[in-house]
Amino acid sequence: MPEWNLPSLIDHTVLRPDATKTDVLRLCREAKEHGFTVIFVPPCYIDEAVAAVAGADIRVGIPIGFPLGGHTTKAKVLEAVDAVAHGATVLDMVINVSRLKSGDHDAVRRDIAEVVKATPSAEHKVILETCYLTQQEKLTACRLAVEAGVDYVKTSTGFATAGATVEDVRLMKAAVAGKAKVKASGGIRDWKTTQAMLEAGADRIGTSASLKIVEEWKGSVHA
């Protein structure tokens, strides 16, 4: 089994709608205590999160066009620019699922590319929301994301009808062909599932169950 440094591969996340400022600050403390190098928080808490992890080797991530992806490109760009201005260095943007399913490929590519172009200092991931897509649409989405210059393609928001699957991770890994990385997220709540995603080719894991997963991972390593 590969010797993963698991905490460094996890985007430690709290994006549920009822999350409070206390929850966000707890997430920041947990990241420092357990070695998570990326956290994701709601955009309204960017300032508190950046301040809370100042001086630590932790990057603050913000979702863009979240969770449905149907925002106008201008709105997504403004959201991204504002997040970076306040200290975000990682942006997870939801693809325009409706445009993709309508066959408007140029619009999808341009939507992503405009955000990438407007925030060159940030790392960019594009969320495909795979549960809504056919196999061909997943392949097309990966191609468009790579053409738009992203760093990662990502399976899911965690707010749709289903999340990451091993099959989708394998498909996306093959589709990007080394030109981008793959983030698995959505429904990943234990070490067994996390391990399956990593073995399928995921480069990062997005989860709100990070502490449980790391605890189980440590138990398996020392078993």
Number of C-alpha atoms within 10 A of each C-alpha: 6 7 6 12 11 20 20 17 19 27 24 27 22 20 22 12 7 8 12 14 15 9 14 23 18 14 24 26 14 16 27 15 9 13 18 23 18 22 28 28 26 21 19 11 15 23 14 14 27 20 12 17 19 10 8 12 12 19 20 25 29 27 25 27 22 19 19 18 21 16 17 11 20 12 14 23 23 15 19 27 18 15 25 22 12 13 18 27 21 23 24 22 29 25 30 28 21 14 16 21 15 9 13 12 16 11 15 22 21 16 23 27 20 16 27 24 13 14 21 12 12 21 16 23 28 27 31 26 28 25 17 16 16 11 14 9 17 22 17 17 29 29 19 23 28 24 15 19 19 22 18 23 30 32 28 27 28 20 15 14 12 16 19 25 22 18 11 21 27 17 17 30 22 14 19 21 12 10 16 21 20 27 28 31 28 22 20 23 17 18 21 13 16 27 19 14 26 22 15 19 19 25 19 21 25 28 25 23 16 27 18 12 23 19 12 14 21 12 11 11 10 6 6
